[in-house]
């Protein structure tokens, strides 16, 4: 998260357009859930303009290590 994000009170997620497969970072205002924002008219693909975005969950090596430590 950048300083700009902290000031504007947004958090970034990575999304992919199911229409054109364009991947990009989407900034969601804090206080709005990801699913609500993705279903709103505000979330459109920056490449083709459609509103069929899918969140991409990136692998987090630290998270995987923590899961392995706890036997999950």
N, C-alpha and C positions, 0 to 999 in steps of 0.2 A: 504494500500500500504506500502510495506516495504522500508527501506532505499536502499536496493539493487535495487528495482524497480525504485526508483527515480534517482539513478545513471545511470542505464541502459536505462532509459526513455521508460518504458513499463507500461501498465496498465492491471490489471487482470480482467477476466470475468469468470463466471462459465458456463461450457458447459456440455452437456450430449450427449453421442454417441447414435444415433438412431439404431445402430446395436446391441450393447451389453448392453446398458443402464448404462454404466459406467459414473459417474459424477466426474469431476475434474476441476481444475483451469487452465485456459489458459492465457498466458501472451502475449499481443499484443503490438508490437512496436508503440510508439506514432507517429502520422502522418498517420497511416493506419486505415481505417475504419473497424469496426467489420465485416461487410458483406464481404468486400474485403478479409480480412484475412481468414474468414471461407471458402471462395471459393478457396483460394490458396492451393497449394500443401503442404505448411508449416503446415497446421492444420490437424493433424491426431490424432486419439484416442491413448492414451498412453497404453491402455489395449489390443485392438485388431488390431490397425493399420489402420483401415478404415478411410475415410474422410467424414463421414456423421454426423458432429457435429451440435448440436442445442444449441443456447444460452439459458440459464436458467436465468430468471429475478427473483431475490430474493425479497421477500416482505421487504419493508423498512418502519417501523412504523412511522418514522419522516415524510416521504413523504405522507403517508396516513393522518396523522394529518394535514399537510399543505393543502391537498386537501379538507378535511372536513371543515377547517376554511374558505376556499374560496368558499364553496358551490358547489364543483364539485363532 
